[in-house]
């Protein structure tokens, strides 16, 4: 039995991912329908509520990964896994042998009394639809899609290349083939093509049949697949890309006089009670019973509120999320709409259960004309974040359609009853700082440098459109987005010397929109952990003007020159740099962060939008460094 942290079960080692235990055995993590037994009391204990995120993802609720699976007889067993790949090779005689996916121990080689130690083969086959197979050793060596031979095979090789690895079959002296080319894959005008699919047999394609062994050893997608298969190392980083969606939990919008009772109900009504209390709310005949339960759970704090007030508060807490404040702006994407709701809370003064945030008086930020460039600074004393696993991709990140397309990668079937639809998630608590740029000054900068900005980032858009590994909407690429994103990075790199947290402990959350009706240009820099007490306050205290102004000025001064200049700056004119060439003047010496801290895997960065080479005004903050109004 192997211990995996709960956080890893929705990220690195989520459903469909390969995990190597302490014995060296590679296993597939099971789908979420294997995580809880029907009727288990663990379901209520692990239940998480976040109506806003649940409505967006089309599920009823979320659940923490369980510590174990509780059986009907109240016993427990480890979270199920499936041994994969099933093919093993003997370290002594090099013969290939297949072992059942449910085997607990690795048996010794049984060929001719060898008794050598078996090891799982290094290669598997996968497709971009998320399916995964054992590598087709018999089909590959015989160059046939339908093979009847069952003679022993051997895998031999002494070099470091695929061409030096050979699989042979004892059915004939010349039945052997190297593994050269099995990893080749390309997108063509006619569609994706792979060497494994097109070259396995001379007269027939060997395509994916939809195998999903993490949902069951013989489970396959209904209707098959037909996508090209690619040979891949089982520990390759592109074998599993988790699709994570995060959301700040914002307080339920309550009418005047309801905020206090809403917060009391949110904390006193447990996860287990919510479903049946919600049922009582929906039936007017049961309202008396509902009121009795609410008063019993709320205790003395709730006795001062009349029945009508309690029912209105219950509608906010137990309803379908309609009590949340929405601001619909034409042109907003689903993600932008979701973040706009959070931003409206962050720029307000809020003291509620999920979040405590105060917008500071910008008159206090007059030094160096700081408040001419920034319109908002908020101190976020407490925040609550839900991180949910929506599904995963293989080979290429972000190419699957959202919604049910991702849900089908982690669950055998979509539950018929909406109340049974859920996703694995974690709840974390923390603190942060929210800063927002002055919109009028930003618009003037964009207008004044329109030609230069358009020419500078046009190459980024083109390269992003052509890259299959991009996991974000290419339409977000704009001068203001890159400006805010790069500002976030350099601030984090400066804050770590003052706030007491390491770079890897801080994260960014961008709030950017160029919609004329409601523009956004802000970033939340925060830290969060699983402890319900949150963090220690070192980050939010940096919002004080006596600290934030010099930190920002220091960050901008350092961004003006990189230790890799002039090479770093000139990279913008040479086709970009960094991951997928999607950075301009930004490298490890000046603007990059740990990938867990960045929303875009260290892409879409350019410090020359912040500070120009000669401070000629093309950089947004040139005037701040020169102390100009």
C-alpha positions as CSV (number, residue, x, y, z in Angstrom):
1,X,0.0,0.0,0.0
2,X,1.4,3.4,-1.0
3,X,0.6,6.8,0.4
4,X,-0.4,9.6,-2.0
5,X,-1.2,13.1,-0.8
6,X,-4.8,14.3,-1.4
7,X,-3.4,17.3,-3.4
8,X,-1.6,14.9,-5.7
9,X,-4.9,13.0,-6.5
10,X,-6.3,16.1,-8.3
11,X,-3.0,17.1,-10.0
12,X,0.0,14.9,-10.8
13,X,-1.6,11.6,-9.9
14,X,-5.2,12.1,-10.7
15,X,-7.5,9.5,-12.4
16,X,-5.8,8.1,-15.5
17,X,-2.3,9.1,-14.4
18,X,0.6,6.6,-14.0
19,X,2.1,6.4,-10.5
20,X,5.2,4.3,-9.5
21,X,5.1,3.0,-6.0
22,X,8.0,2.3,-3.6
23,X,8.4,-1.2,-5.1
24,X,8.8,0.2,-8.6
25,X,5.4,-1.0,-9.9
26,X,3.7,1.4,-12.3
27,X,0.0,1.7,-11.7
28,X,-3.0,3.6,-13.2
29,X,-5.0,5.6,-10.7
30,X,-8.6,4.6,-10.9
31,X,-11.5,6.7,-12.1
32,X,-13.7,8.6,-9.5
33,X,-16.5,6.0,-9.7
34,X,-14.1,3.7,-7.8
35,X,-13.5,6.2,-5.0
36,X,-16.7,5.9,-3.0
37,X,-18.9,2.9,-2.3
38,X,-22.6,3.5,-2.8
39,X,-24.2,4.9,0.4
40,X,-20.8,5.3,2.1
41,X,-20.8,7.7,5.0
42,X,-17.6,9.1,3.5
43,X,-19.6,10.9,0.8
44,X,-21.0,13.3,3.3
45,X,-17.7,13.7,5.2
46,X,-15.9,14.6,2.0
47,X,-18.5,16.8,0.4
48,X,-17.5,20.3,-0.6
49,X,-20.0,23.1,-1.6
50,X,-19.2,25.8,-4.1
51,X,-22.4,26.6,-6.0
52,X,-20.8,29.2,-8.3
53,X,-18.1,26.7,-9.5
54,X,-20.5,23.8,-9.6
55,X,-22.9,25.6,-11.8
56,X,-20.1,26.5,-14.2
57,X,-18.8,22.9,-14.4
58,X,-22.2,21.3,-14.6
59,X,-22.0,19.2,-11.4
60,X,-24.0,19.2,-8.1
61,X,-21.1,19.3,-5.7
62,X,-17.4,18.5,-5.1
63,X,-15.7,15.9,-3.0
64,X,-12.4,15.7,-1.2
65,X,-10.3,12.6,-2.3
66,X,-11.1,9.9,0.4
67,X,-8.4,8.6,2.7
68,X,-9.6,5.1,1.7
69,X,-12.6,3.3,0.2
70,X,-15.1,2.2,2.8
71,X,-16.8,-1.1,2.0
72,X,-20.4,-2.1,2.9
73,X,-19.2,-4.1,5.9
74,X,-17.5,-0.9,7.3
75,X,-14.1,-2.2,6.4
76,X,-11.7,-0.1,4.4
77,X,-9.4,-0.8,1.5
78,X,-6.9,1.4,-0.4
79,X,-8.0,3.5,-3.3
80,X,-8.1,1.1,-6.3
81,X,-5.3,1.1,-8.9
82,X,-4.6,-1.0,-11.9
83,X,-1.1,-2.4,-12.8
84,X,-0.1,-0.8,-16.1
85,X,1.5,-1.6,-18.4
86,X,0.6,-5.3,-18.2
87,X,3.6,-6.4,-20.4
88,X,6.8,-7.2,-18.5
89,X,10.3,-8.1,-19.6
90,X,12.6,-10.5,-17.8
91,X,15.9,-9.1,-16.7
92,X,17.6,-12.4,-17.3
93,X,16.2,-13.9,-20.5
94,X,14.6,-10.8,-22.0
95,X,11.3,-12.6,-22.7
96,X,8.1,-10.5,-22.7
97,X,5.3,-11.7,-20.4
98,X,1.8,-10.3,-19.7
99,X,0.5,-10.1,-16.1
100,X,-3.1,-9.3,-15.0
101,X,-3.8,-5.7,-14.1
102,X,-5.0,-6.8,-10.7
103,X,-1.9,-8.7,-9.7
104,X,-0.7,-7.7,-6.2
105,X,2.8,-9.1,-6.6
106,X,5.2,-9.4,-9.6
107,X,5.8,-13.1,-10.2
108,X,9.2,-14.4,-11.4
109,X,9.8,-15.4,-15.0
110,X,8.4,-18.9,-15.7
111,X,9.9,-19.5,-19.1
112,X,12.0,-22.7,-19.0
113,X,12.7,-22.4,-15.3
114,X,14.4,-19.0,-15.7
115,X,13.0,-17.5,-12.4
116,X,14.5,-14.1,-13.4
117,X,13.0,-10.8,-12.1
118,X,10.3,-9.2,-14.3
119,X,10.1,-5.5,-14.9
120,X,7.4,-3.5,-16.6
121,X,8.3,-2.4,-20.2
122,X,9.1,1.2,-20.7
123,X,6.7,1.9,-23.6
124,X,3.0,2.3,-23.8
125,X,0.7,3.6,-26.6
126,X,-1.6,6.6,-26.3
127,X,-3.8,8.8,-28.4
128,X,-4.8,12.5,-28.1
129,X,-8.4,11.5,-27.0
130,X,-7.0,10.4,-23.7
131,X,-6.9,6.7,-24.3
132,X,-3.9,4.5,-23.3
133,X,-2.9,1.0,-24.4
134,X,-0.2,-1.6,-23.7
135,X,2.3,-1.3,-26.6
136,X,1.2,-3.7,-29.3
137,X,4.3,-5.9,-29.2
138,X,2.8,-8.9,-31.1
139,X,1.2,-6.7,-33.8
140,X,4.4,-4.6,-34.3
141,X,6.8,-7.5,-34.6
142,X,4.5,-9.5,-37.0
143,X,3.4,-6.4,-38.9
144,X,-0.2,-7.5,-38.6
145,X,-3.3,-5.9,-37.0
146,X,-4.9,-9.3,-36.3
147,X,-2.2,-11.7,-34.9
148,X,-2.8,-15.3,-34.1
149,X,0.7,-16.2,-33.1
150,X,1.2,-16.8,-29.3
151,X,4.9,-17.8,-29.3
152,X,7.2,-16.2,-26.8
153,X,8.7,-12.8,-27.7
154,X,11.9,-11.1,-26.5
155,X,12.9,-7.5,-26.1
156,X,16.6,-6.8,-26.6
157,X,18.9,-3.9,-27.1
158,X,22.1,-2.3,-26.0
159,X,22.1,1.3,-27.3
160,X,20.4,4.4,-26.2
161,X,18.2,4.9,-29.3
162,X,14.9,3.4,-30.3
163,X,16.6,1.9,-33.4
164,X,18.8,-0.2,-31.1
165,X,15.8,-1.8,-29.3
166,X,14.5,-5.0,-31.0
167,X,11.5,-7.1,-30.4
168,X,11.6,-10.7,-31.8
169,X,9.3,-13.7,-31.8
170,X,10.3,-17.3,-31.6
171,X,7.9,-18.3,-34.3
172,X,10.6,-17.7,-37.0
173,X,14.3,-16.7,-37.2
174,X,13.5,-13.5,-39.2
175,X,10.5,-12.3,-37.2
176,X,12.0,-9.3,-35.5
177,X,11.6,-5.5,-35.7
178,X,13.2,-2.5,-34.2
179,X,11.3,0.2,-32.3
180,X,12.6,3.0,-34.6
181,X,9.9,5.6,-35.3
182,X,7.2,4.5,-32.8
183,X,7.1,8.0,-31.1
184,X,6.7,10.0,-34.3
185,X,3.5,12.1,-34.5
186,X,2.6,15.1,-36.5
187,X,-0.4,17.2,-37.4
188,X,-0.9,17.4,-41.2
189,X,-3.5,19.1,-43.4
190,X,-5.2,15.7,-43.7
191,X,-5.2,15.3,-39.9
192,X,-3.0,13.8,-37.3
193,X,-0.7,11.0,-38.3
194,X,1.6,8.6,-36.4
195,X,4.3,6.1,-37.4
196,X,2.8,3.5,-35.1
197,X,-0.7,3.6,-36.7
198,X,0.4,4.0,-40.3
199,X,3.5,1.7,-40.4
200,X,2.6,-1.2,-38.1
201,X,1.0,-3.1,-41.0
202,X,1.7,-2.5,-44.7
203,X,-1.9,-2.7,-45.8
204,X,-4.0,-1.6,-42.8
205,X,-4.1,1.2,-40.2
206,X,-3.7,0.3,-36.5
207,X,-5.8,2.9,-34.8
208,X,-6.9,3.4,-31.2
209,X,-9.9,1.3,-30.0
210,X,-10.8,3.6,-27.1
211,X,-9.1,1.7,-24.3
212,X,-9.6,3.3,-20.8
213,X,-8.0,0.8,-18.4
214,X,-8.1,3.2,-15.4
215,X,-11.9,2.9,-15.5
216,X,-11.8,-0.9,-15.6
217,X,-9.2,-3.3,-17.0
218,X,-11.3,-4.1,-20.1
219,X,-13.3,-0.8,-20.3
220,X,-13.4,1.0,-23.7
221,X,-15.1,4.1,-24.9
222,X,-18.4,3.3,-26.6
223,X,-18.1,3.5,-30.3
224,X,-14.3,3.2,-30.3
225,X,-12.0,6.0,-31.1
226,X,-10.0,5.7,-34.4
227,X,-7.4,8.3,-33.6
228,X,-3.7,7.6,-34.4
229,X,-1.7,5.8,-31.6
230,X,1.7,7.1,-30.5
231,X,4.4,5.1,-28.8
232,X,5.5,6.9,-25.6
233,X,7.6,6.3,-22.5
234,X,5.3,5.5,-19.6
235,X,6.9,8.2,-17.5
236,X,6.8,10.9,-20.2
237,X,5.5,14.3,-18.9
238,X,2.9,14.6,-21.8
239,X,1.2,11.4,-20.9
240,X,-1.1,13.2,-18.4
241,X,-2.1,16.9,-18.3
242,X,-4.6,17.5,-15.5
243,X,-7.3,20.0,-16.3
244,X,-7.7,22.0,-13.1
245,X,-10.3,24.7,-12.6
246,X,-10.0,27.0,-9.6
247,X,-12.4,29.5,-8.1
248,X,-12.4,31.9,-5.2
249,X,-15.4,31.2,-2.9
250,X,-17.3,34.5,-2.7
251,X,-20.0,35.3,-0.2
252,X,-23.6,34.7,-1.0
253,X,-25.2,38.0,-2.0
254,X,-27.5,39.0,0.8
255,X,-30.1,41.8,0.9
256,X,-29.7,44.4,3.6
257,X,-30.1,42.9,7.0
258,X,-29.4,39.3,5.8
259,X,-25.6,39.2,5.7
260,X,-25.2,38.2,9.4
261,X,-27.7,35.4,9.3
262,X,-26.5,34.1,6.0
263,X,-22.9,33.8,7.3
264,X,-24.3,32.0,10.5
265,X,-26.2,29.5,8.3
266,X,-23.2,28.9,6.0
267,X,-21.0,27.9,9.0
268,X,-23.6,26.0,11.0
269,X,-25.3,24.0,8.3
270,X,-22.9,21.1,7.6
271,X,-22.3,19.4,4.3
272,X,-24.3,16.3,5.3
273,X,-27.4,18.2,6.2
274,X,-27.6,20.4,3.1
275,X,-29.3,18.0,0.7
276,X,-32.3,17.2,2.9
277,X,-32.6,20.8,4.2
278,X,-32.7,21.9,0.6
279,X,-35.5,19.4,0.0
280,X,-37.4,20.9,2.9
281,X,-36.9,24.4,1.5
282,X,-38.4,23.4,-1.9
283,X,-41.6,22.1,-0.3
284,X,-43.6,24.9,1.5
285,X,-45.4,22.3,3.7
286,X,-42.0,21.5,5.3
287,X,-41.0,25.0,6.1
288,X,-41.9,24.7,9.8
289,X,-39.6,21.6,10.1
290,X,-36.9,23.5,8.2
291,X,-37.1,26.5,10.5
292,X,-36.9,24.2,13.6
293,X,-33.7,22.6,12.2
294,X,-32.1,26.0,11.3
295,X,-32.8,27.4,14.8
296,X,-31.5,24.2,16.4
297,X,-28.3,24.3,14.4
298,X,-27.7,28.0,14.6
299,X,-28.0,28.1,18.4
300,X,-28.5,31.3,20.4
301,X,-27.0,33.5,17.6
302,X,-30.0,32.9,15.4
303,X,-32.9,33.3,17.9
304,X,-33.2,37.0,17.2
305,X,-34.2,36.5,13.6
306,X,-37.8,36.1,12.6
307,X,-39.1,33.2,10.4
308,X,-39.3,35.3,7.2
309,X,-35.7,36.4,7.6
310,X,-34.5,32.9,8.2
311,X,-36.3,31.6,5.1
312,X,-34.8,34.3,2.9
313,X,-31.4,33.5,4.3
314,X,-32.0,29.8,3.7
315,X,-32.8,30.5,0.1
316,X,-29.4,32.2,-0.3
317,X,-27.5,29.4,1.4
318,X,-29.4,26.3,0.2
319,X,-30.5,27.6,-3.2
320,X,-29.0,26.9,-6.6
321,X,-26.4,29.7,-6.5
322,X,-28.8,32.3,-7.9
323,X,-28.2,34.3,-4.8
324,X,-24.7,35.1,-6.1
325,X,-24.3,38.5,-7.6
326,X,-23.8,38.4,-11.4
327,X,-22.6,41.1,-13.8
328,X,-23.2,40.0,-17.4
329,X,-21.0,42.0,-19.8
330,X,-21.5,41.4,-23.6
331,X,-18.3,39.8,-25.0
332,X,-17.1,38.2,-21.8
333,X,-16.1,34.6,-22.0
334,X,-17.3,32.1,-19.4
335,X,-13.9,32.4,-17.6
336,X,-14.0,36.2,-17.7
337,X,-17.5,36.3,-16.3
338,X,-16.5,34.0,-13.5
339,X,-13.5,36.2,-12.6
340,X,-15.4,39.4,-12.9
341,X,-17.6,38.3,-10.0
342,X,-14.4,37.8,-7.9
343,X,-12.9,41.1,-8.9
344,X,-16.0,42.9,-7.8
345,X,-15.6,41.5,-4.3
346,X,-11.8,42.2,-4.2
347,X,-12.3,45.9,-4.9
348,X,-15.0,46.2,-2.3
349,X,-14.9,46.1,1.5
350,X,-16.1,42.6,2.5
351,X,-16.0,41.0,5.9
352,X,-17.7,37.6,5.4
353,X,-17.0,34.0,6.1
354,X,-15.2,33.0,2.9
355,X,-13.4,36.2,2.3
356,X,-12.2,39.3,4.2
357,X,-10.9,42.1,2.0
358,X,-10.5,45.9,2.3
359,X,-9.8,48.4,-0.5
360,X,-7.2,50.8,0.8
361,X,-7.4,54.6,0.5
362,X,-5.4,55.5,-2.7
363,X,-4.6,58.9,-1.3
364,X,-2.1,57.2,0.9
365,X,-0.2,56.0,-2.2
366,X,0.7,59.4,-3.5
367,X,4.5,58.9,-3.1
368,X,6.2,58.8,-6.5
369,X,2.8,59.3,-8.1
370,X,2.1,55.6,-7.4
371,X,-1.7,56.3,-7.4
372,X,-1.5,57.8,-10.9
373,X,-0.6,54.3,-12.2
374,X,-2.6,52.1,-9.9
375,X,-6.3,52.7,-9.2
376,X,-6.8,50.0,-6.5
377,X,-4.9,48.3,-3.8
378,X,-6.8,45.8,-1.7
379,X,-5.6,43.9,1.4
380,X,-7.1,40.4,1.3
381,X,-6.9,39.1,4.9
382,X,-8.6,35.8,4.2
383,X,-9.6,34.0,1.0
384,X,-11.1,30.6,0.3
385,X,-10.2,28.8,-3.0
386,X,-11.7,25.6,-4.5
387,X,-9.5,23.7,-6.8
388,X,-11.4,21.1,-8.9
389,X,-10.1,18.4,-11.3
390,X,-12.3,18.5,-14.4
391,X,-10.5,15.8,-16.3
392,X,-7.2,15.4,-18.2
393,X,-5.6,15.4,-21.6
394,X,-2.9,13.2,-23.2
395,X,-0.2,14.1,-25.6
396,X,-1.6,17.6,-26.3
397,X,-2.9,20.0,-23.6
398,X,-6.3,21.8,-23.8
399,X,-7.5,20.3,-27.1
400,X,-10.6,18.5,-25.6
401,X,-14.0,20.2,-25.6
402,X,-15.0,21.3,-22.1
403,X,-17.8,19.9,-20.1
404,X,-18.7,16.3,-20.6
405,X,-15.7,15.8,-22.8
406,X,-13.5,16.1,-19.8
407,X,-15.9,14.4,-17.3
408,X,-15.7,11.2,-19.4
409,X,-12.0,10.9,-18.9
410,X,-12.3,10.4,-15.1
411,X,-15.7,8.6,-14.8
412,X,-17.2,5.6,-16.7
413,X,-20.5,7.3,-17.4
414,X,-22.3,10.6,-16.6
415,X,-24.8,9.9,-13.8
416,X,-28.4,10.3,-14.8
417,X,-29.4,12.1,-11.7
418,X,-27.8,15.6,-11.5
419,X,-27.4,15.3,-7.7
420,X,-25.0,12.4,-8.3
421,X,-22.6,14.4,-10.5
422,X,-19.5,15.5,-8.7
423,X,-15.8,16.2,-9.2
424,X,-12.8,15.8,-7.0
425,X,-11.6,19.0,-5.4
426,X,-9.6,20.6,-2.6
427,X,-10.4,23.6,-0.4
428,X,-7.5,25.9,0.5
429,X,-7.3,29.1,2.6
430,X,-4.9,32.0,2.5
431,X,-4.3,35.7,2.1
432,X,-3.1,38.1,-0.6
433,X,-2.8,41.5,-2.2
434,X,-4.9,42.7,-5.1
435,X,-3.7,45.6,-7.3
436,X,-5.3,47.1,-10.3
437,X,-3.9,49.5,-12.9
438,X,-5.4,52.9,-13.6
439,X,-7.7,52.3,-16.7
440,X,-7.6,55.8,-18.1
441,X,-3.7,55.9,-18.1
442,X,-3.6,52.3,-19.5
443,X,-6.0,53.2,-22.4
444,X,-3.9,56.3,-23.2
445,X,-0.7,54.2,-23.2
446,X,-2.4,51.6,-25.5
447,X,-3.6,54.3,-27.9
448,X,-0.2,56.1,-28.0
449,X,1.8,53.0,-28.7
450,X,-0.8,51.1,-30.8
451,X,1.3,50.4,-33.8
452,X,4.4,49.4,-31.8
453,X,2.3,47.1,-29.5
454,X,0.4,45.5,-32.4
455,X,3.6,44.7,-34.2
456,X,5.4,43.4,-31.1
457,X,2.8,40.8,-30.0
458,X,1.5,39.7,-33.4
459,X,4.1,37.0,-33.5
460,X,3.0,35.7,-30.1
461,X,-0.6,35.2,-31.5
462,X,0.6,33.4,-34.6
463,X,2.8,31.0,-32.6
464,X,0.1,30.3,-30.1
465,X,-2.4,29.5,-32.8
466,X,-0.1,27.0,-34.4
467,X,1.0,25.3,-31.1
468,X,-1.0,22.2,-30.0
469,X,0.3,22.4,-26.4
470,X,-1.4,25.7,-25.6
471,X,-3.9,25.3,-22.8
472,X,-5.5,28.8,-22.9
473,X,-7.7,30.7,-25.2
474,X,-5.5,32.5,-27.7
475,X,-7.9,35.4,-27.8
476,X,-6.7,36.6,-24.4
477,X,-3.3,37.6,-25.9
478,X,-3.3,41.4,-25.8
479,X,-0.8,44.2,-24.7
480,X,-2.7,44.7,-21.4
481,X,-2.8,41.0,-20.6
482,X,0.9,40.6,-21.1
483,X,1.5,43.8,-19.2
484,X,-0.5,42.7,-16.1
485,X,0.9,39.2,-16.3
486,X,4.6,40.4,-16.4
487,X,3.9,42.9,-13.6
488,X,2.6,40.0,-11.5
489,X,5.8,38.0,-12.0
490,X,8.2,40.8,-11.1
491,X,6.2,41.7,-8.1
492,X,6.2,38.1,-6.8
493,X,10.0,38.0,-7.4
494,X,10.4,41.1,-5.2
495,X,7.8,40.3,-2.5
496,X,9.5,37.1,-1.5
497,X,12.4,39.1,0.1
498,X,10.0,40.8,2.4
499,X,6.8,38.7,3.0
500,X,8.4,35.5,4.4
501,X,7.1,33.2,1.7
502,X,9.1,31.4,-1.0
503,X,8.4,32.0,-4.7
504,X,6.8,28.5,-5.0
505,X,4.4,29.4,-2.1
506,X,2.9,32.4,-4.0
507,X,0.4,32.2,-6.9
508,X,-1.1,34.7,-9.3
509,X,-4.7,35.1,-10.4
510,X,-5.2,37.5,-13.3
511,X,-8.3,39.7,-13.9
512,X,-8.0,41.3,-17.4
513,X,-10.6,42.4,-19.9
514,X,-10.6,45.0,-22.6
515,X,-14.4,45.3,-22.8
516,X,-15.2,49.0,-23.0
517,X,-18.2,48.7,-20.8
518,X,-16.3,47.1,-17.9
519,X,-12.5,46.8,-18.3
520,X,-10.4,44.9,-15.9
521,X,-6.6,45.2,-15.4
522,X,-5.8,43.6,-12.0
523,X,-3.9,40.8,-10.4
524,X,-4.3,38.9,-7.1
525,X,-1.1,37.7,-5.6
526,X,-1.9,35.2,-2.9
527,X,-0.8,32.2,-0.9
528,X,-3.0,29.4,0.2
529,X,-2.8,26.1,2.2
530,X,-5.1,23.4,3.4
531,X,-5.2,24.6,7.0
532,X,-8.5,26.2,7.8
533,X,-6.7,28.8,9.9
534,X,-5.1,30.1,6.7
535,X,-1.7,31.7,6.6
536,X,0.3,34.0,8.8
537,X,-0.4,37.4,7.4
538,X,3.1,38.2,6.0
539,X,1.8,38.7,2.5
540,X,-1.2,40.9,3.1
541,X,0.8,43.2,5.3
542,X,2.9,44.1,2.2
543,X,-0.1,46.1,1.0
544,X,0.9,49.0,3.3
545,X,2.0,51.9,1.1
546,X,5.3,52.2,3.1
547,X,6.1,48.7,1.9
548,X,4.3,48.2,-1.4
549,X,5.6,51.4,-3.1
550,X,9.3,50.7,-2.6
551,X,8.8,47.0,-3.4
552,X,7.1,47.9,-6.7
553,X,9.8,50.5,-7.6
554,X,12.5,48.0,-6.8
555,X,10.8,45.4,-9.0
556,X,10.5,47.8,-11.9
557,X,14.1,49.0,-11.6
558,X,15.3,45.4,-11.7
559,X,13.1,44.7,-14.7
560,X,14.8,47.4,-16.7
561,X,17.9,45.3,-17.0
562,X,18.4,41.6,-17.1
563,X,21.6,39.7,-16.5
564,X,21.1,38.1,-19.9
565,X,20.7,41.4,-21.7
566,X,21.1,42.3,-24.5
567,X,20.3,38.8,-25.5
568,X,17.1,38.7,-23.5
569,X,15.7,41.9,-24.9
570,X,16.7,41.1,-28.5
571,X,14.9,37.7,-28.3
572,X,11.7,39.7,-29.1
573,X,13.1,40.6,-32.5
574,X,14.4,37.0,-33.1
575,X,11.1,35.1,-32.8
576,X,10.6,34.9,-29.0
577,X,12.1,32.7,-26.4
578,X,11.0,30.3,-23.6
579,X,8.3,27.7,-23.7
580,X,6.9,27.4,-27.2
581,X,8.7,30.8,-28.0
582,X,5.8,32.6,-26.3
583,X,7.9,35.0,-24.3
584,X,9.5,38.2,-25.6
585,X,11.9,40.0,-23.2
586,X,11.5,37.5,-20.4
587,X,13.8,34.7,-19.2
588,X,14.9,32.9,-16.0
589,X,17.2,35.9,-15.2
590,X,14.4,38.4,-14.9
591,X,10.7,37.3,-15.1
592,X,10.1,33.6,-14.8
593,X,8.5,31.9,-11.8
594,X,8.0,28.3,-10.7
595,X,5.4,26.8,-13.0
596,X,3.0,26.2,-10.1
597,X,2.9,29.9,-9.4
598,X,2.1,31.0,-12.9
599,X,-1.3,30.6,-14.6
600,X,0.2,30.1,-18.0
601,X,3.2,27.9,-17.5
602,X,5.7,30.9,-17.8
603,X,4.3,32.0,-21.2
604,X,3.0,35.5,-22.4
605,X,5.7,37.6,-20.7
606,X,7.5,40.8,-21.8
607,X,9.2,43.1,-19.4
608,X,9.7,45.7,-22.1
609,X,6.0,46.5,-21.9
610,X,6.7,47.5,-18.3
611,X,9.9,49.4,-18.7
612,X,11.5,50.4,-22.1
613,X,15.2,50.2,-22.8
614,X,15.6,54.0,-22.9
615,X,12.6,55.0,-20.8
616,X,11.1,56.7,-23.9
617,X,7.5,56.3,-22.8
618,X,6.8,53.0,-24.6
619,X,7.0,51.2,-21.3
620,X,3.8,51.7,-19.2
621,X,5.8,52.4,-16.0
622,X,8.5,54.6,-17.5
623,X,6.9,57.6,-16.0
624,X,6.7,56.0,-12.5
625,X,10.4,55.4,-12.5
626,X,11.0,59.0,-13.6
627,X,8.5,60.2,-10.9
628,X,6.3,61.8,-13.5
629,X,2.7,62.7,-12.9
